[in-house]
Amino acid sequence: MGRHQSIPLSSIITSPRLQNRNAAAPCLRQKLTHSQVTIEHLDTLKLAIKRGDHLPPVSVVRAEPERGERFYLVDGFHRYWVHEQLKRETIEATILDGCGLADALIASGRANQNHGLRLTKDERVENAWRSLNLPETDYYRRMNKTEAEEALGVDRETIKKMRQKVRQRGIAAGSIDPALTGKAAEAALLEYWNENPAPETWRLARRDGTNERKDSRWQEKKAAREIAQLLANIAGAYGPEVAKKAMFDVGLHLHNLKATEGIDKLQRAFSVSPQPLPSDDEATLSAAELEDFLAWQRTQAFDYQPPSLYNEADHLDASSDF
C-alpha cells in the first residue's frame, strides 16, 4: 500500500543497507563494479527514459521528521541512479506506509523485485539473513518460518537453518537452555536474538569462521550446485524434454526418470530455480531502437564514475558487513 506522487530527486536518501542486491557487500561507500547485465539494464533504462516510456515508480519510506521532507529509497535503485545520471529533477515514487529507518529497512526486506533485474538466489538468501538480523527492529524475527518464507522470498529450510544457527550460538553463549521446547524455546531464542543480532553475512555465519570453503568437498558441493543451476536454467528456457536429450548427448543421464521428474528432483536437491539465460535479455530492443540507442550513447559520458552510488553513510558501522 502507498500513494503515488512525483518527488524531488534531491529529497531521496540512498544507503547500501537498503539495497537488497548488495546485502552481502561490506560497507559499500564506493562505486560498485557493475556486471555486464547490470550495465545493459542501466543503459536500457536510460533509453526508455529518453524515449519517454513509462517506468514503474520507485518505492520510498518517509524519513524521520527531524530530517525534513526526505525519503528513504527502498526499491528502484537502478531507476534512481539513471535519473541522477540524466540530471532529472524529479522521479515518480510510491510512498509506502511507515516513517523512519526501521520501517525503511522492513520495506527493503520485502521489496518486490518482479520488475527490473531479478535477485539471484544468493542475494535473496543474504537479504533474508540481513533482514532477520536488523538491530533496529525484530519485525522479521517474530515471524514464523512460513511467514518469513513468504515475506523474504527464500524457502522454509533456509529460514530453519538460520534460526538454528542463532539458537546454537545462544546455547554456546549460555543464554539459551538447550532443554527448552515449544513456546519457551521460541521466547528464549527471540530474547537472545534481539540482544545479539548477527553482524556478518550468512556466508560467513554458516561457516563459523572455518576454512570449509577451501576444502575439496566444499568445492565439489559448490560446483555441483552451479551445474544444477545451469541445468535448471536450460530446462526453463528450452523445456524439460529438450534439456533431458541435451544432457544425454553430453553424457549426463537421468536414467529412467521422466524429464520433468528429473528436473524437479534436481531443483529440490540443490534448492535452485530456473533463471533467464543471458540470451533472453539480448533481443529486448528492435534493430532500429538499438541503432538509435547506440547513436545516442556515443554522445553521452557513460564512463563518468561518481564517488559513491549512495548519499547516506552515517548509518553504516565500519565493522559491519551491512
Secondary structure per residue as TSV (DSSP state, phi and psi in degrees):
chain	resnum	aa	ss	phi	psi
A	1	M	-	360.0	152.9
A	2	G	E	162.2	168.0
A	3	R	E	-111.8	148.6
A	4	H	E	-100.2	134.2
A	5	Q	E	-162.2	166.7
A	6	S	E	-90.9	130.0
A	7	I	E	-127.1	154.2
A	8	P	E	-63.7	137.6
A	9	L	G	-61.6	-33.4
A	10	S	G	-69.3	-13.3
A	11	S	G	-87.6	-3.8
A	12	I	E	-91.9	133.4
A	13	I	E	-102.2	123.9
A	14	T	-	-113.3	140.7
A	15	S	-	-146.8	142.1
A	16	P	G	-61.4	-23.3
A	17	R	G	-67.3	-20.3
A	18	L	G	-102.4	4.8
A	19	Q	-	-101.9	103.9
A	20	N	G	-56.0	-38.1
A	21	R	G	-66.0	-20.7
A	22	N	G	-109.6	26.2
A	23	A	T	-60.7	-29.4
A	24	A	T	-92.0	-2.3
A	25	A	S	-90.4	129.2
A	26	P	S	-78.3	120.5
A	27	C	-	45.8	70.7
A	28	L	-	-79.2	89.8
A	29	R	-	-102.5	-10.4
A	30	Q	S	-110.6	166.9
A	31	K	-	-58.8	128.1
A	32	L	-	-76.7	149.5
A	33	T	-	-82.9	113.3
A	34	H	-	-81.8	143.8
A	35	S	-	-71.2	164.7
A	36	Q	H	-60.6	-38.4
A	37	V	H	-62.5	-41.4
A	38	T	H	-65.6	-42.3
A	39	I	H	-60.4	-44.6
A	40	E	H	-63.8	-37.4
A	41	H	H	-64.5	-44.2
A	42	L	H	-63.0	-42.0
A	43	D	H	-64.2	-38.7
A	44	T	H	-64.5	-39.4
A	45	L	H	-64.0	-40.2
A	46	K	H	-62.1	-43.4
A	47	L	H	-63.5	-40.4
A	48	A	H	-62.0	-42.2
A	49	I	H	-66.4	-39.7
A	50	K	H	-61.1	-37.7
A	51	R	H	-78.2	-10.6
A	52	G	T	84.9	17.4
A	53	D	-	-68.4	152.1
A	54	H	-	-84.2	125.2
A	55	L	-	-104.8	149.9
A	56	P	-	-59.0	144.7
A	57	P	-	-67.8	151.4
A	58	V	E	-74.7	165.0
A	59	S	E	-112.4	133.5
A	60	V	E	-135.5	160.1
A	61	V	E	-127.0	137.5
A	62	R	E	-59.2	139.2
A	63	A	-	-78.1	172.4
A	64	E	-	-57.3	144.8
A	65	P	G	-52.6	-35.7
A	66	E	G	-68.6	-12.0
A	67	R	G	-91.3	2.6
A	68	G	-	80.8	-162.4
A	69	E	S	-81.8	74.5
A	70	R	-	-126.9	165.5
A	71	F	E	-140.0	140.1
A	72	Y	E	-85.7	129.9
A	73	L	E	-82.3	122.9
A	74	V	E	-116.2	-14.6
A	75	D	E	-158.3	134.2
A	76	G	-	107.4	34.2
A	77	F	H	-63.6	-39.7
A	78	H	H	-62.6	-42.9
A	79	R	H	-63.7	-39.2
A	80	Y	H	-63.5	-48.1
A	81	W	H	-61.1	-38.6
A	82	V	H	-65.4	-44.8
A	83	H	H	-59.2	-39.1
A	84	E	H	-66.1	-44.6
A	85	Q	H	-65.0	-33.7
A	86	L	T	-84.9	3.8
A	87	K	T	59.6	39.2
A	88	R	-	-78.1	145.0
A	89	E	S	-88.1	-27.2
A	90	T	E	-130.5	165.8
A	91	I	E	-147.8	145.0
A	92	E	E	-76.0	133.3
A	93	A	E	-141.9	149.0
A	94	T	E	-101.6	118.4
A	95	I	E	-88.6	110.0
A	96	L	E	-79.2	162.8
A	97	D	E	-65.1	152.0
A	98	G	E	111.0	171.9
A	99	C	E	-157.9	131.5
A	100	G	S	101.6	169.5
A	101	L	H	-62.4	-41.5
A	102	A	H	-59.4	-45.8
A	103	D	H	-67.0	-33.7
A	104	A	H	-66.4	-39.9
A	105	L	H	-65.0	-38.7
A	106	I	H	-63.0	-47.1
A	107	A	H	-64.2	-35.5
A	108	S	H	-65.0	-39.5
A	109	G	H	-62.6	-32.5
A	110	R	T	-106.2	14.6
A	111	A	-	-57.8	134.9
A	112	N	-	-77.1	121.7
A	113	Q	-	-110.9	29.9
A	114	N	S	-70.8	-26.1
A	115	H	S	-102.8	163.8
A	116	G	S	72.6	-152.5
A	117	L	S	-82.6	130.3
A	118	R	-	-69.6	149.4
A	119	L	-	-73.6	141.3
A	120	T	-	-74.4	169.1
A	121	K	H	-60.2	-43.4
A	122	D	H	-63.6	-37.9
A	123	E	H	-66.5	-40.0
A	124	R	H	-64.4	-41.1
A	125	V	H	-65.6	-46.1
A	126	E	H	-64.7	-37.2
A	127	N	H	-64.2	-39.5
A	128	A	H	-63.9	-45.0
A	129	W	H	-63.4	-43.0
A	130	R	H	-61.8	-44.0
A	131	S	H	-65.8	-37.7
A	132	L	H	-68.0	-21.3
A	133	N	T	-111.3	22.9
A	134	L	-	-61.6	124.7
A	135	P	S	-72.1	-21.8
A	136	E	S	-79.5	-23.7
A	137	T	-	-154.5	147.4
A	138	D	-	-100.6	20.1
A	139	Y	T	-49.7	-51.2
A	140	Y	T	-79.0	-30.3
A	141	R	T	-64.7	-29.9
A	142	R	T	-77.7	-10.4
A	143	M	S	-75.7	147.7
A	144	N	-	-79.5	176.3
A	145	K	H	-61.4	-38.3
A	146	T	H	-66.0	-44.9
A	147	E	H	-64.2	-42.3
A	148	A	H	-66.9	-37.6
A	149	E	H	-59.1	-45.2
A	150	E	H	-70.2	-39.9
A	151	A	H	-74.7	-33.8
A	152	L	H	-107.9	-7.2
A	153	G	T	74.3	26.3
A	154	V	-	-124.4	162.2
A	155	D	-	-77.6	162.1
A	156	R	H	-59.1	-36.9
A	157	E	H	-63.9	-38.2
A	158	T	H	-66.2	-43.9
A	159	I	H	-61.0	-41.5
A	160	K	H	-60.8	-43.5
A	161	K	H	-63.9	-38.3
A	162	M	H	-66.1	-43.0
A	163	R	H	-65.4	-39.0
A	164	Q	H	-64.4	-38.4
A	165	K	H	-61.5	-44.8
A	166	V	H	-66.7	-40.2
A	167	R	H	-61.2	-42.2
A	168	Q	H	-61.7	-38.9
A	169	R	H	-66.5	-40.1
A	170	G	H	-64.4	-39.7
A	171	I	H	-65.8	-43.7
A	172	A	H	-63.4	-31.7
A	173	A	T	-82.8	-4.8
A	174	G	T	78.0	14.9
A	175	S	-	-96.8	-15.9
A	176	I	S	-124.6	127.3
A	177	D	-	-77.2	117.3
A	178	P	T	-64.1	-16.0
A	179	A	T	-82.1	-12.9
A	180	L	-	-68.0	145.7
A	181	T	-	-136.2	168.3
A	182	G	H	60.1	-139.2
A	183	K	H	-63.8	-33.1
A	184	A	H	-66.1	-39.7
A	185	A	H	-67.4	-39.0
A	186	E	H	-66.2	-41.6
A	187	A	H	-64.4	-40.7
A	188	A	H	-65.9	-39.8
A	189	L	H	-62.2	-47.0
A	190	L	H	-64.9	-40.3
A	191	E	H	-62.2	-46.4
A	192	Y	H	-65.1	-43.8
A	193	W	H	-63.6	-40.7
A	194	N	H	-63.8	-32.6
A	195	E	H	-84.8	-20.2
A	196	N	S	-137.0	60.1
A	197	P	-	-63.0	139.0
A	198	A	-	-71.1	130.6
A	199	P	-	-87.5	-17.4
A	200	E	S	-96.7	174.9
A	201	T	-	-76.0	162.9
A	202	W	H	-63.6	-35.2
A	203	R	H	-56.2	-42.1
A	204	L	H	-79.1	-39.1
A	205	A	H	-61.7	-43.0
A	206	R	T	-71.3	-19.0
A	207	R	T	-90.9	-17.2
A	208	D	T	52.8	39.7
A	209	G	T	75.8	8.7
A	210	T	-	-83.7	173.6
A	211	N	-	-99.5	33.7
A	212	E	G	-56.1	-38.3
A	213	R	G	-67.9	-17.1
A	214	K	G	-87.0	-12.3
A	215	D	S	-71.4	143.7
A	216	S	H	-62.9	-33.4
A	217	R	H	-66.3	-39.1
A	218	W	H	-62.7	-42.6
A	219	Q	H	-62.8	-38.7
A	220	E	H	-63.3	-43.4
A	221	K	H	-64.0	-40.4
A	222	K	H	-66.3	-42.9
A	223	A	H	-63.6	-40.0
A	224	A	H	-63.1	-40.6
A	225	R	H	-67.5	-37.9
A	226	E	H	-65.4	-38.1
A	227	I	H	-65.4	-43.0
A	228	A	H	-61.5	-40.0
A	229	Q	H	-63.7	-42.9
A	230	L	H	-63.1	-43.4
A	231	L	H	-65.4	-38.3
A	232	A	H	-64.2	-39.6
A	233	N	H	-62.3	-43.0
A	234	I	H	-65.3	-42.8
A	235	A	H	-63.3	-37.7
A	236	G	H	-67.6	-33.4
A	237	A	H	-82.5	-37.9
A	238	Y	H	-113.3	-9.5
A	239	G	-	97.5	149.9
A	240	P	H	-64.3	-35.1
A	241	E	H	-65.8	-46.6
A	242	V	H	-63.4	-41.5
A	243	A	H	-62.3	-40.9
A	244	K	H	-63.3	-45.0
A	245	K	H	-65.2	-38.7
A	246	A	H	-65.4	-40.3
A	247	M	H	-64.3	-39.0
A	248	F	H	-62.7	-40.3
A	249	D	H	-62.4	-30.0
A	250	V	T	-101.8	12.1
A	251	G	T	89.7	13.3
A	252	L	-	-103.5	115.3
A	253	H	-	-111.1	140.5
A	254	L	-	-101.0	15.4
A	255	H	T	53.5	-128.2
A	256	N	T	-92.5	4.5
A	257	L	S	-72.0	145.6
A	258	K	-	-67.2	155.8
A	259	A	H	-56.7	-46.7
A	260	T	H	-64.8	-37.4
A	261	E	H	-65.3	-41.2
A	262	G	H	-64.5	-43.6
A	263	I	H	-68.1	-41.4
A	264	D	H	-61.2	-43.0
A	265	K	H	-63.9	-40.8
A	266	L	H	-62.0	-45.7
A	267	Q	H	-65.6	-39.8
A	268	R	H	-67.0	-42.0
A	269	A	H	-64.2	-35.8
A	270	F	H	-111.2	5.6
A	271	S	T	53.2	48.7
A	272	V	-	-118.0	156.2
A	273	S	-	-135.6	152.1
A	274	P	-	-60.1	135.5
A	275	Q	-	-118.1	149.3
A	276	P	-	-59.0	136.9
A	277	L	-	-70.3	151.7
A	278	P	G	-52.8	-33.3
A	279	S	G	-65.3	-22.1
A	280	D	G	-66.6	-23.2
A	281	D	G	-93.9	-3.3
A	282	E	T	-86.9	-21.1
A	283	A	T	-110.6	31.0
A	284	T	S	-77.0	-19.1
A	285	L	S	-113.7	145.5
A	286	S	-	-72.6	165.8
A	287	A	H	-60.3	-40.7
A	288	A	H	-66.6	-42.5
A	289	E	H	-64.5	-39.8
A	290	L	H	-65.0	-43.4
A	291	E	H	-63.7	-40.8
A	292	D	H	-62.3	-41.7
A	293	F	H	-66.6	-44.5
A	294	L	H	-63.0	-39.7
A	295	A	H	-63.5	-41.4
A	296	W	H	-68.6	-39.7
A	297	Q	H	-61.6	-34.6
A	298	R	T	-64.5	-19.0
A	299	T	T	-94.5	-3.5
A	300	Q	S	-102.2	151.8
A	301	A	-	-90.2	68.5
A	302	F	T	-75.2	-10.0
A	303	D	T	-87.8	1.6
A	304	Y	-	-66.1	128.0
A	305	Q	-	-116.4	103.2
A	306	P	-	-65.6	156.7
A	307	P	S	-62.6	-27.4
A	308	S	-	-156.7	146.6
A	309	L	S	-82.1	-8.5
A	310	Y	-	-120.3	145.2
A	311	N	S	-105.3	4.8
A	312	E	-	-126.1	117.7
A	313	A	-	-129.1	-7.0
A	314	D	T	-74.8	-8.8
A	315	H	T	-95.5	2.7
A	316	L	-	-93.4	139.7
A	317	D	-	-102.8	123.6
A	318	A	T	-60.4	-22.1
A	319	S	T	-91.4	1.7
A	320	S	S	-102.0	150.0
A	321	D	-	-81.2	-0.7
A	322	F	-	-89.8	360.0
